[in-house]
Amino acid sequence: MNTILLGNAVTFIGALLMVGIGFIKTKKNILRVQCIQFAIMGIGNLILGGVTGFISNAVSILRNLICFKRELTLPLKLLFIAIQIIITGSVNRMGFIGWLPVFAACLFTWFLDTKSEITLKTVIIATQVMWCVYDFTIHNYTSLAMDLFTIASNAAGIVLIKKEEHL
């Protein structure tokens, strides 16, 4: 089977989870489903030659697992950001594009301890824009389409949360 088709088939499964996360209202459940999504998407990225995307997903799983057990302190944030940068710096062969998953993961990590689901969803929207560019570059078209749906679902999630706040 063609690697582009195989990679897109694998990432399609993870991408469905990614879109669904936009409708999840609690941070703990967002993180839980993200771990599964990151694992599937990471495998798809590897199949498509997106090594830095795989690294971003792997470190993000580790980060989310730690966040289940303890608060994300400033030293932990800096540790996860440093891990992303060091590993990516040693394997990135895609130039600026290869750094986009890292920028996205670092931004998400920085805001992960927010108490506001609206802020978290806004950050998810911003990071998905970066993934759109990366996914297009590595021919991850199913993920690209789902990146766009994720942006829309998180925007809808923000609207739903704001509606509930006004009830």
OpenMM code with the backbone's topology and positions (N, CA, C; nanometers):
from openmm import Vec3, app, unit

residues = "MET ASN THR ILE LEU LEU GLY ASN ALA VAL THR PHE ILE GLY ALA LEU LEU MET VAL GLY ILE GLY PHE ILE LYS THR LYS LYS ASN ILE LEU ARG VAL GLN CYS ILE GLN PHE ALA ILE MET GLY ILE GLY ASN LEU ILE LEU GLY GLY VAL THR GLY PHE ILE SER ASN ALA VAL SER ILE LEU ARG ASN LEU ILE CYS PHE LYS ARG GLU LEU THR LEU PRO LEU LYS LEU LEU PHE ILE ALA ILE GLN ILE ILE ILE THR GLY SER VAL ASN ARG MET GLY PHE ILE GLY TRP LEU PRO VAL PHE ALA ALA CYS LEU PHE THR TRP PHE LEU ASP THR LYS SER GLU ILE THR LEU LYS THR VAL ILE ILE ALA THR GLN VAL MET TRP CYS VAL TYR ASP PHE THR ILE HIS ASN TYR THR SER LEU ALA MET ASP LEU PHE THR ILE ALA SER ASN ALA ALA GLY ILE VAL LEU ILE LYS LYS GLU GLU HIS LEU".split()
positions = [
    Vec3(0.0848, -0.1185, 0.0000),
    Vec3(0.0000, 0.0000, 0.0000),
    Vec3(0.0889, 0.1241, 0.0000),
    Vec3(0.0484, 0.2223, -0.0711),
    Vec3(0.1181, 0.3509, -0.0793),
    Vec3(0.1286, 0.4123, 0.0602),
    Vec3(0.2477, 0.4632, 0.0949),
    Vec3(0.2664, 0.5204, 0.2298),
    Vec3(0.1776, 0.6426, 0.2544),
    Vec3(0.1515, 0.7205, 0.1508),
    Vec3(0.0629, 0.8366, 0.1700),
    Vec3(-0.0778, 0.7904, 0.2060),
    Vec3(-0.1269, 0.6864, 0.1370),
    Vec3(-0.2603, 0.6348, 0.1690),
    Vec3(-0.2632, 0.5713, 0.3075),
    Vec3(-0.1612, 0.4917, 0.3402),
    Vec3(-0.1558, 0.4273, 0.4704),
    Vec3(-0.1466, 0.5311, 0.5827),
    Vec3(-0.0571, 0.6269, 0.5681),
    Vec3(-0.0425, 0.7315, 0.6688),
    Vec3(-0.1704, 0.8102, 0.6882),
    Vec3(-0.2379, 0.8405, 0.5785),
    Vec3(-0.3634, 0.9150, 0.5875),
    Vec3(-0.4745, 0.8309, 0.6498),
    Vec3(-0.4745, 0.7005, 0.6230),
    Vec3(-0.5755, 0.6125, 0.6839),
    Vec3(-0.5561, 0.6071, 0.8356),
    Vec3(-0.4315, 0.5941, 0.8797),
    Vec3(-0.4031, 0.5889, 1.0234),
    Vec3(-0.4397, 0.7217, 1.0889),
    Vec3(-0.3957, 0.8308, 1.0291),
    Vec3(-0.4226, 0.9604, 1.0921),
    Vec3(-0.5704, 0.9964, 1.0896),
    Vec3(-0.6457, 0.9388, 0.9967),
    Vec3(-0.7890, 0.9649, 0.9929),
    Vec3(-0.8552, 0.9224, 1.1241),
    Vec3(-0.8137, 0.8083, 1.1756),
    Vec3(-0.8703, 0.7587, 1.3017),
    Vec3(-0.8386, 0.8568, 1.4150),
    Vec3(-0.7127, 0.8967, 1.4248),
    Vec3(-0.6743, 0.9935, 1.5277),
    Vec3(-0.7405, 1.1284, 1.5070),
    Vec3(-0.7573, 1.1650, 1.3817),
    Vec3(-0.8174, 1.2946, 1.3507),
    Vec3(-0.9638, 1.3003, 1.3924),
    Vec3(-1.0340, 1.1881, 1.3836),
    Vec3(-1.1725, 1.1856, 1.4305),
    Vec3(-1.1786, 1.2157, 1.5807),
    Vec3(-1.0848, 1.1594, 1.6547),
    Vec3(-1.0778, 1.1897, 1.7980),
    Vec3(-1.0459, 1.3368, 1.8204),
    Vec3(-0.9544, 1.3901, 1.7396),
    Vec3(-0.9130, 1.5297, 1.7528),
    Vec3(-1.0330, 1.6236, 1.7366),
    Vec3(-1.1161, 1.5957, 1.6394),
    Vec3(-1.2338, 1.6793, 1.6176),
    Vec3(-1.3301, 1.6654, 1.7346),
    Vec3(-1.3494, 1.5438, 1.7806),
    Vec3(-1.4405, 1.5209, 1.8916),
    Vec3(-1.3991, 1.5913, 2.0190),
    Vec3(-1.2694, 1.6094, 2.0373),
    Vec3(-1.2189, 1.6779, 2.1566),
    Vec3(-1.2752, 1.8193, 2.1667),
    Vec3(-1.3047, 1.8790, 2.0535),
    Vec3(-1.3595, 2.0144, 2.0551),
    Vec3(-1.4906, 2.0253, 2.1313),
    Vec3(-1.5614, 1.9141, 2.1452),
    Vec3(-1.6902, 1.9158, 2.2136),
    Vec3(-1.6815, 1.8693, 2.3586),
    Vec3(-1.5613, 1.8328, 2.4022),
    Vec3(-1.5419, 1.7902, 2.5406),
    Vec3(-1.5219, 1.9153, 2.6255),
    Vec3(-1.5922, 1.9212, 2.7368),
    Vec3(-1.5940, 2.0449, 2.8157),
    Vec3(-1.4923, 2.0491, 2.9289),
    Vec3(-1.4468, 1.9338, 2.9786),
    Vec3(-1.3561, 1.9363, 3.0927),
    Vec3(-1.2127, 1.9076, 3.0498),
    Vec3(-1.1204, 1.9746, 3.1166),
    Vec3(-0.9792, 1.9622, 3.0811),
    Vec3(-0.9289, 1.8195, 3.1010),
    Vec3(-0.9677, 1.7546, 3.2075),
    Vec3(-0.9205, 1.6184, 3.2343),
    Vec3(-0.9622, 1.5232, 3.1221),
    Vec3(-1.0846, 1.5345, 3.0761),
    Vec3(-1.1305, 1.4488, 2.9667),
    Vec3(-1.0644, 1.4864, 2.8342),
    Vec3(-1.0386, 1.6147, 2.8135),
    Vec3(-0.9660, 1.6580, 2.6939),
    Vec3(-0.8289, 1.5908, 2.6925),
    Vec3(-0.7579, 1.5951, 2.8040),
    Vec3(-0.6239, 1.5365, 2.8129),
    Vec3(-0.6267, 1.3854, 2.7923),
    Vec3(-0.7264, 1.3194, 2.8484),
    Vec3(-0.7399, 1.1733, 2.8376),
    Vec3(-0.7555, 1.1325, 2.6908),
    Vec3(-0.8475, 1.1941, 2.6219),
    Vec3(-0.8718, 1.1581, 2.4819),
    Vec3(-0.7541, 1.2016, 2.3945),
    Vec3(-0.6901, 1.3111, 2.4305),
    Vec3(-0.5730, 1.3558, 2.3549),
    Vec3(-0.4607, 1.2528, 2.3561),
    Vec3(-0.4409, 1.1830, 2.4664),
    Vec3(-0.3344, 1.0821, 2.4719),
    Vec3(-0.3551, 0.9755, 2.3645),
    Vec3(-0.4766, 0.9293, 2.3511),
    Vec3(-0.5079, 0.8296, 2.2481),
    Vec3(-0.4884, 0.8904, 2.1093),
    Vec3(-0.5399, 1.0108, 2.0920),
    Vec3(-0.5265, 1.0804, 1.9639),
    Vec3(-0.3799, 1.1005, 1.9276),
    Vec3(-0.2979, 1.1460, 2.0223),
    Vec3(-0.1560, 1.1698, 1.9954),
    Vec3(-0.0845, 1.0420, 1.9544),
    Vec3(-0.1173, 0.9294, 2.0178),
    Vec3(-0.0533, 0.8026, 1.9831),
    Vec3(-0.0841, 0.7648, 1.8379),
    Vec3(-0.2094, 0.7726, 1.8015),
    Vec3(-0.2496, 0.7359, 1.6655),
    Vec3(-0.1906, 0.8336, 1.5641),
    Vec3(-0.2003, 0.9617, 1.5926),
    Vec3(-0.1477, 1.0623, 1.5002),
    Vec3(0.0042, 1.0519, 1.4874),
    Vec3(0.0715, 1.0195, 1.5977),
    Vec3(0.2165, 1.0038, 1.5932),
    Vec3(0.2583, 0.8921, 1.4993),
    Vec3(0.1877, 0.7805, 1.5050),
    Vec3(0.2173, 0.6694, 1.4141),
    Vec3(0.1938, 0.7127, 1.2697),
    Vec3(0.0842, 0.7816, 1.2460),
    Vec3(0.0566, 0.8320, 1.1109),
    Vec3(0.1641, 0.9272, 1.0621),
    Vec3(0.2104, 1.0150, 1.1504),
    Vec3(0.3179, 1.1074, 1.1132),
    Vec3(0.4442, 1.0317, 1.0747),
    Vec3(0.4788, 0.9295, 1.1508),
    Vec3(0.5984, 0.8500, 1.1183),
    Vec3(0.5854, 0.7848, 0.9814),
    Vec3(0.4698, 0.7280, 0.9540),
    Vec3(0.4462, 0.6639, 0.8240),
    Vec3(0.4673, 0.7641, 0.7103),
    Vec3(0.4261, 0.8888, 0.7325),
    Vec3(0.4357, 0.9925, 0.6294),
    Vec3(0.5704, 1.0654, 0.6311),
    Vec3(0.6613, 1.0237, 0.7163),
    Vec3(0.7927, 1.0879, 0.7224),
    Vec3(0.7970, 1.2102, 0.8109),
    Vec3(0.6946, 1.2316, 0.8894),
    Vec3(0.6875, 1.3478, 0.9781),
    Vec3(0.7464, 1.3160, 1.1148),
    Vec3(0.8775, 1.3058, 1.1207),
    Vec3(0.9456, 1.2683, 1.2448),
    Vec3(0.9214, 1.3709, 1.3547),
    Vec3(0.9279, 1.4988, 1.3224),
    Vec3(0.9092, 1.6003, 1.4266),
    Vec3(0.7651, 1.6008, 1.4784),
    Vec3(0.6713, 1.5664, 1.3925),
    Vec3(0.5327, 1.5531, 1.4366),
    Vec3(0.5180, 1.4363, 1.5334),
    Vec3(0.5871, 1.3263, 1.5041),
    Vec3(0.5865, 1.2111, 1.5944),
    Vec3(0.6446, 1.2488, 1.7305),
    Vec3(0.7582, 1.3175, 1.7291),
    Vec3(0.8226, 1.3595, 1.8544),
    Vec3(0.7288, 1.4485, 1.9347),
    Vec3(0.6657, 1.5425, 1.8680),
    Vec3(0.5721, 1.6322, 1.9353),
    Vec3(0.4596, 1.5539, 2.0010),
    Vec3(0.4070, 1.4560, 1.9289),
    Vec3(0.2985, 1.3748, 1.9841),
    Vec3(0.3455, 1.2906, 2.1017),
    Vec3(0.4635, 1.2308, 2.0912),
    Vec3(0.5150, 1.1455, 2.1985),
    Vec3(0.5395, 1.2258, 2.3266),
    Vec3(0.6029, 1.3410, 2.3136),
    Vec3(0.6291, 1.4244, 2.4311),
    Vec3(0.4978, 1.4769, 2.4888),
    Vec3(0.4018, 1.5038, 2.4029),
    Vec3(0.2718, 1.5519, 2.4496),
    Vec3(0.1972, 1.4457, 2.5302),
    Vec3(0.2115, 1.3191, 2.4922),
    Vec3(0.1512, 1.2112, 2.5710),
    Vec3(0.2129, 1.2096, 2.7105),
    Vec3(0.3446, 1.2148, 2.7160),
    Vec3(0.4147, 1.2165, 2.8446),
    Vec3(0.3679, 1.3344, 2.9297),
    Vec3(0.3591, 1.4512, 2.8683),
    Vec3(0.3140, 1.5711, 2.9391),
    Vec3(0.1729, 1.5523, 2.9944),
    Vec3(0.0824, 1.5015, 2.9116),
    Vec3(-0.0550, 1.4837, 2.9567),
    Vec3(-0.0645, 1.3830, 3.0713),
    Vec3(0.0132, 1.2757, 3.0639),
    Vec3(0.0117, 1.1760, 3.1704),
    Vec3(0.0601, 1.2354, 3.3023),
    Vec3(0.1633, 1.3179, 3.2964),
    Vec3(0.2129, 1.3855, 3.4165),
    Vec3(0.1049, 1.4793, 3.4713),
    Vec3(0.0337, 1.5465, 3.3811),
    Vec3(-0.0690, 1.6431, 3.4233),
    Vec3(-0.1883, 1.5763, 3.4915),
    Vec3(-0.2083, 1.4457, 3.4710),
    Vec3(-0.3135, 1.3748, 3.5441),
    Vec3(-0.2782, 1.3627, 3.6913),
    Vec3(-0.1500, 1.3515, 3.7192),
    Vec3(-0.1043, 1.3206, 3.8550),
    Vec3(-0.0671, 1.4436, 3.9371),
    Vec3(-0.0248, 1.5497, 3.8699),
    Vec3(0.0224, 1.6664, 3.9439),
    Vec3(-0.0011, 1.7937, 3.8649),
    Vec3(0.0091, 1.9034, 3.9351),
    Vec3(-0.0029, 2.0345, 3.8709),
    Vec3(0.1134, 2.0551, 3.7749),
    Vec3(0.0865, 2.1235, 3.6681),
    Vec3(0.1909, 2.1565, 3.5721),
    Vec3(0.2588, 2.2841, 3.6197),
    Vec3(0.3696, 2.2672, 3.6876),
    Vec3(0.4442, 2.3802, 3.7431),
    Vec3(0.5303, 2.4438, 3.6344),
    Vec3(0.5817, 2.5611, 3.6625),
    Vec3(0.6709, 2.6277, 3.5678),
    Vec3(0.7923, 2.5411, 3.5345),
    Vec3(0.8592, 2.4800, 3.6331),
    Vec3(0.9729, 2.3931, 3.5982),
    Vec3(0.9330, 2.2761, 3.5073),
    Vec3(0.8150, 2.2170, 3.5297),
    Vec3(0.7689, 2.1084, 3.4424),
    Vec3(0.7404, 2.1595, 3.3013),
    Vec3(0.6766, 2.2738, 3.2919),
    Vec3(0.6516, 2.3331, 3.1602),
    Vec3(0.7827, 2.3518, 3.0853),
    Vec3(0.8793, 2.4117, 3.1530),
    Vec3(1.0088, 2.4378, 3.0898),
    Vec3(1.0792, 2.3076, 3.0534),
    Vec3(1.0645, 2.2044, 3.1362),
    Vec3(1.1240, 2.0743, 3.1057),
    Vec3(1.0651, 2.0160, 2.9774),
    Vec3(0.9327, 2.0157, 2.9662),
    Vec3(0.8691, 1.9601, 2.8465),
    Vec3(0.9034, 2.0414, 2.7217),
    Vec3(0.9081, 2.1711, 2.7356),
    Vec3(0.9462, 2.2568, 2.6231),
    Vec3(1.0906, 2.2282, 2.5830),
    Vec3(1.1792, 2.2143, 2.6806),
    Vec3(1.3203, 2.1848, 2.6511),
    Vec3(1.3347, 2.0490, 2.5826),
    Vec3(1.2617, 1.9477, 2.6307),
    Vec3(1.2673, 1.8151, 2.5683),
    Vec3(1.2272, 1.8258, 2.4215),
    Vec3(1.1175, 1.8965, 2.3953),
    Vec3(1.0700, 1.9143, 2.2568),
    Vec3(1.1787, 1.9780, 2.1701),
    Vec3(1.2349, 2.0857, 2.2202),
    Vec3(1.3328, 2.1619, 2.1422),
    Vec3(1.4598, 2.0811, 2.1189),
    Vec3(1.5103, 2.0143, 2.2221),
    Vec3(1.6354, 1.9386, 2.2091),
    Vec3(1.6198, 1.8221, 2.1123),
    Vec3(1.5146, 1.7429, 2.1300),
    Vec3(1.4960, 1.6268, 2.0419),
    Vec3(1.4701, 1.6718, 1.8994),
    Vec3(1.3825, 1.7690, 1.8825),
    Vec3(1.3510, 1.8161, 1.7477),
    Vec3(1.4734, 1.8769, 1.6807),
    Vec3(1.5497, 1.9544, 1.7561),
    Vec3(1.6703, 2.0147, 1.6998),
    Vec3(1.7686, 1.9120, 1.6464),
    Vec3(1.7693, 1.7943, 1.7063),
    Vec3(1.8640, 1.6916, 1.6622),
    Vec3(1.8138, 1.6084, 1.5445),
    Vec3(1.6830, 1.6088, 1.5176),
    Vec3(1.6313, 1.5246, 1.4083),
    Vec3(1.5623, 1.6020, 1.2958),
    Vec3(1.5341, 1.7281, 1.3157),
    Vec3(1.4586, 1.8048, 1.2162),
    Vec3(1.5392, 1.8214, 1.0883),
    Vec3(1.4809, 1.7792, 0.9781),
    Vec3(1.5409, 1.7970, 0.8456),
    Vec3(1.4472, 1.8731, 0.7517),
    Vec3(1.3451, 1.9372, 0.8119),
    Vec3(1.2436, 2.0064, 0.7320),
    Vec3(1.2498, 2.1579, 0.7469),
    Vec3(1.3498, 2.2096, 0.8143),
    Vec3(1.3593, 2.3536, 0.8325),
    Vec3(1.2470, 2.4068, 0.9203),
    Vec3(1.1998, 2.5262, 0.8881),
    Vec3(1.0958, 2.5919, 0.9680),
    Vec3(0.9713, 2.5047, 0.9824),
    Vec3(0.9302, 2.4393, 0.8751),
    Vec3(0.8092, 2.3561, 0.8780),
    Vec3(0.8220, 2.2469, 0.9840),
    Vec3(0.9393, 2.1888, 0.9969),
    Vec3(0.9615, 2.0844, 1.0955),
    Vec3(0.9491, 2.1326, 1.2390),
    Vec3(0.9626, 2.2612, 1.2587),
    Vec3(0.9488, 2.3184, 1.3936),
    Vec3(0.8037, 2.3477, 1.4311),
    Vec3(0.7131, 2.3507, 1.3355),
    Vec3(0.5737, 2.3873, 1.3659),
    Vec3(0.5083, 2.2963, 1.4700),
    Vec3(0.5256, 2.1633, 1.4626),
    Vec3(0.4667, 2.0803, 1.5692),
    Vec3(0.5234, 2.1142, 1.7071),
    Vec3(0.6504, 2.1515, 1.7118),
    Vec3(0.7129, 2.1883, 1.8389),
    Vec3(0.6552, 2.3194, 1.8892),
    Vec3(0.6440, 2.4178, 1.8023),
    Vec3(0.5840, 2.5457, 1.8427),
    Vec3(0.4432, 2.5218, 1.8973),
    Vec3(0.3676, 2.4365, 1.8263),
    Vec3(0.2309, 2.4070, 1.8696),
    Vec3(0.2308, 2.3385, 2.0060),
    Vec3(0.3160, 2.2400, 2.0234),
    Vec3(0.3209, 2.1675, 2.1516),
    Vec3(0.3682, 2.2579, 2.2651),
    Vec3(0.4649, 2.3423, 2.2370),
    Vec3(0.5154, 2.4330, 2.3405),
    Vec3(0.4083, 2.5338, 2.3818),
    Vec3(0.3367, 2.5882, 2.2846),
    Vec3(0.2285, 2.6819, 2.3153),
    Vec3(0.1206, 2.6136, 2.3989),
    Vec3(0.0827, 2.4939, 2.3577),
    Vec3(-0.0188, 2.4195, 2.4317),
    Vec3(0.0303, 2.3897, 2.5729),
    Vec3(0.1554, 2.3468, 2.5851),
    Vec3(0.2130, 2.3169, 2.7162),
    Vec3(0.2104, 2.4399, 2.8061),
    Vec3(0.2457, 2.5540, 2.7501),
    Vec3(0.2510, 2.6759, 2.8291),
    Vec3(0.1148, 2.7108, 2.8893),
    Vec3(0.0077, 2.6850, 2.8145),
    Vec3(-0.1261, 2.7225, 2.8594),
    Vec3(-0.2062, 2.6069, 2.9185),
    Vec3(-0.1458, 2.4906, 2.9273),
    Vec3(-0.2189, 2.3729, 2.9724),
    Vec3(-0.2718, 2.3848, 3.1143),
    Vec3(-0.2071, 2.4622, 3.1976),
    Vec3(-0.2522, 2.4753, 3.3360),
    Vec3(-0.3598, 2.5824, 3.3551),
    Vec3(-0.4081, 2.6374, 3.2464),
    Vec3(-0.5138, 2.7378, 3.2574),
    Vec3(-0.6381, 2.6760, 3.3203),
    Vec3(-0.7064, 2.7522, 3.3959),
    Vec3(-0.8323, 2.7075, 3.4567),
    Vec3(-0.9508, 2.7344, 3.3638),
    Vec3(-0.9254, 2.8051, 3.2565),
    Vec3(-1.0308, 2.8434, 3.1635),
    Vec3(-1.0352, 2.7494, 3.0429),
    Vec3(-1.1459, 2.6780, 3.0292),
    Vec3(-1.1629, 2.5925, 2.9120),
    Vec3(-1.1665, 2.6760, 2.7842),
    Vec3(-1.2144, 2.7997, 2.7949),
    Vec3(-1.2177, 2.8874, 2.6774),
    Vec3(-1.0756, 2.9208, 2.6329),
    Vec3(-0.9882, 2.9522, 2.7273),
    Vec3(-0.8480, 2.9787, 2.6926),
    Vec3(-0.7856, 2.8549, 2.6310),
    Vec3(-0.8098, 2.7385, 2.6904),
    Vec3(-0.7535, 2.6142, 2.6385),
    Vec3(-0.8012, 2.5883, 2.4958),
    Vec3(-0.9281, 2.6081, 2.4708),
    Vec3(-0.9810, 2.5865, 2.3365),
    Vec3(-0.9258, 2.6896, 2.2373),
    Vec3(-0.9042, 2.8113, 2.2817),
    Vec3(-0.8443, 2.9138, 2.1956),
    Vec3(-0.7015, 2.8750, 2.1579),
    Vec3(-0.6274, 2.8228, 2.2542),
    Vec3(-0.4911, 2.7756, 2.2268),
    Vec3(-0.4940, 2.6576, 2.1302),
    Vec3(-0.5899, 2.5671, 2.1476),
    Vec3(-0.6025, 2.4545, 2.0548),
    Vec3(-0.6254, 2.5058, 1.9134),
    Vec3(-0.7080, 2.6067, 1.8988),
    Vec3(-0.7320, 2.6648, 1.7662),
    Vec3(-0.6016, 2.7176, 1.7071),
    Vec3(-0.5256, 2.7931, 1.7862),
    Vec3(-0.3991, 2.8503, 1.7372),
    Vec3(-0.3000, 2.7409, 1.6987),
    Vec3(-0.2918, 2.6359, 1.7800),
    Vec3(-0.1963, 2.5296, 1.7496),
    Vec3(-0.2386, 2.4494, 1.6269),
    Vec3(-0.3675, 2.4363, 1.6064),
    Vec3(-0.4150, 2.3633, 1.4888),
    Vec3(-0.3806, 2.4356, 1.3589),
    Vec3(-0.3746, 2.5654, 1.3642),
    Vec3(-0.3330, 2.6406, 1.2453),
    Vec3(-0.1902, 2.5995, 1.2064),
    Vec3(-0.1025, 2.5846, 1.3086),
    Vec3(0.0348, 2.5406, 1.2808),
    Vec3(0.0374, 2.3993, 1.2235),
    Vec3(-0.0439, 2.3132, 1.2805),
    Vec3(-0.0505, 2.1758, 1.2299),
    Vec3(-0.1051, 2.1714, 1.0874),
    Vec3(-0.1937, 2.2629, 1.0519),
    Vec3(-0.2448, 2.2675, 0.9142),
    Vec3(-0.1302, 2.2797, 0.8145),
    Vec3(-0.0397, 2.3709, 0.8405),
    Vec3(0.0743, 2.3933, 0.7506),
    Vec3(0.1633, 2.2688, 0.7468),
    Vec3(0.1938, 2.2132, 0.8628),
    Vec3(0.2785, 2.0945, 0.8710),
    Vec3(0.2140, 1.9763, 0.7987),
    Vec3(0.0862, 1.9520, 0.8267),
    Vec3(0.0176, 1.8387, 0.7654),
    Vec3(0.0102, 1.8512, 0.6138),
    Vec3(-0.0112, 1.9694, 0.5644),
    Vec3(-0.0118, 1.9900, 0.4190),
    Vec3(0.1245, 1.9538, 0.3605),
    Vec3(0.2293, 1.9945, 0.4283),
    Vec3(0.3653, 1.9717, 0.3793),
    Vec3(0.3997, 1.8234, 0.3722),
    Vec3(0.3551, 1.7439, 0.4712),
    Vec3(0.3891, 1.6011, 0.4693),
    Vec3(0.2804, 1.5166, 0.4013),
    Vec3(0.1885, 1.5808, 0.3338),
    Vec3(0.0804, 1.5137, 0.2594),
    Vec3(-0.0166, 1.4392, 0.3513),
    Vec3(-0.0361, 1.4915, 0.4684),
    Vec3(-0.1281, 1.4331, 0.5639),
    Vec3(-0.2642, 1.5017, 0.5464),
    Vec3(-0.3293, 1.4674, 0.4370),
    Vec3(-0.4487, 1.5404, 0.3967),
    Vec3(-0.5694, 1.5129, 0.4858),
    Vec3(-0.5833, 1.3902, 0.5358),
    Vec3(-0.6961, 1.3650, 0.6261),
    Vec3(-0.6784, 1.4448, 0.7550),
    Vec3(-0.5557, 1.4505, 0.8023),
    Vec3(-0.5306, 1.5278, 0.9233),
    Vec3(-0.5517, 1.6767, 0.8978),
    Vec3(-0.5104, 1.7237, 0.7823),
    Vec3(-0.5310, 1.8644, 0.7465),
    Vec3(-0.6798, 1.8993, 0.7489),
    Vec3(-0.7602, 1.8142, 0.6885),
    Vec3(-0.9047, 1.8395, 0.6882),
    Vec3(-0.9588, 1.8406, 0.8309),
    Vec3(-0.9115, 1.7456, 0.9097),
    Vec3(-0.9589, 1.7386, 1.0473),
    Vec3(-0.9043, 1.8532, 1.1325),
    Vec3(-0.7847, 1.9027, 1.0995),
    Vec3(-0.7341, 2.0225, 1.1683),
    Vec3(-0.8353, 2.1358, 1.1532),
    Vec3(-0.8859, 2.1501, 1.0326),
    Vec3(-0.9834, 2.2562, 1.0059),
    Vec3(-1.1137, 2.2318, 1.0817),
    Vec3(-1.1587, 2.1054, 1.0854),
    Vec3(-1.2787, 2.0720, 1.1624),
    Vec3(-1.2553, 2.0937, 1.3121),
    Vec3(-1.1339, 2.0653, 1.3583),
    Vec3(-1.1009, 2.0860, 1.4995),
    Vec3(-1.1077, 2.2336, 1.5353),
    Vec3(-1.0584, 2.3161, 1.4454),
    Vec3(-1.0682, 2.4604, 1.4668),
    Vec3(-1.2151, 2.4996, 1.4810),
    Vec3(-1.2979, 2.4477, 1.3914),
    Vec3(-1.4409, 2.4799, 1.3958),
    Vec3(-1.5083, 2.4227, 1.5212),
    Vec3(-1.4747, 2.2973, 1.5587),
    Vec3(-1.5403, 2.2363, 1.6747),
    Vec3(-1.5005, 2.3052, 1.8046),
    Vec3(-1.3760, 2.3492, 1.8139),
    Vec3(-1.3344, 2.4212, 1.9340),
    Vec3(-1.3993, 2.5589, 1.9400),
    Vec3(-1.4161, 2.6219, 1.8254),
    Vec3(-1.4888, 2.7492, 1.8223),
    Vec3(-1.6332, 2.7263, 1.8672),
    Vec3(-1.6945, 2.6172, 1.8211),
    Vec3(-1.8308, 2.5837, 1.8641),
    Vec3(-1.8334, 2.5534, 2.0139),
    Vec3(-1.7304, 2.4831, 2.0621),
    Vec3(-1.7217, 2.4543, 2.2051),
    Vec3(-1.7151, 2.5803, 2.2884),
    Vec3(-1.6419, 2.6793, 2.2400),
    Vec3(-1.6341, 2.8082, 2.3103),
    Vec3(-1.7722, 2.8730, 2.3170),
    Vec3(-1.8433, 2.8683, 2.2068),
    Vec3(-1.9789, 2.9252, 2.2034),
    Vec3(-2.0692, 2.8528, 2.3029),
    Vec3(-2.0615, 2.7189, 2.3073),
    Vec3(-2.1450, 2.6417, 2.4000),
    Vec3(-2.1123, 2.6750, 2.5455),
    Vec3(-1.9851, 2.6868, 2.5768),
    Vec3(-1.9448, 2.7206, 2.7142),
    Vec3(-1.9955, 2.8596, 2.7504),
    Vec3(-1.9827, 2.9549, 2.6582),
    Vec3(-2.0299, 3.0912, 2.6852),
    Vec3(-2.1810, 3.0935, 2.7041),
    Vec3(-2.2542, 3.0126, 2.6269),
    Vec3(-2.3991, 3.0044, 2.6432),
    Vec3(-2.4350, 2.9524, 2.7812),
    Vec3(-2.3655, 2.8467, 2.8252),
    Vec3(-2.3921, 2.7897, 2.9575),
    Vec3(-2.3606, 2.8896, 3.0684),
    Vec3(-2.2595, 2.9713, 3.0497),
    Vec3(-2.2231, 3.0719, 3.1497),
    Vec3(-2.3336, 3.1762, 3.1652),
    Vec3(-2.4093, 3.1990, 3.0589),
    Vec3(-2.5135, 3.3022, 3.0624),
    Vec3(-2.6492, 3.2479, 3.1043),
    Vec3(-2.6576, 3.1190, 3.1308),
    Vec3(-2.7873, 3.0602, 3.1705),
    Vec3(-2.8131, 3.0773, 3.3176),
] * unit.nanometer
topology = app.Topology()
chain = topology.addChain("A")
for resn in residues:
    res = topology.addResidue(resn, chain)
    for name in ("N", "CA", "C"):
        topology.addAtom(name, app.Element.getBySymbol(name[0]), res)
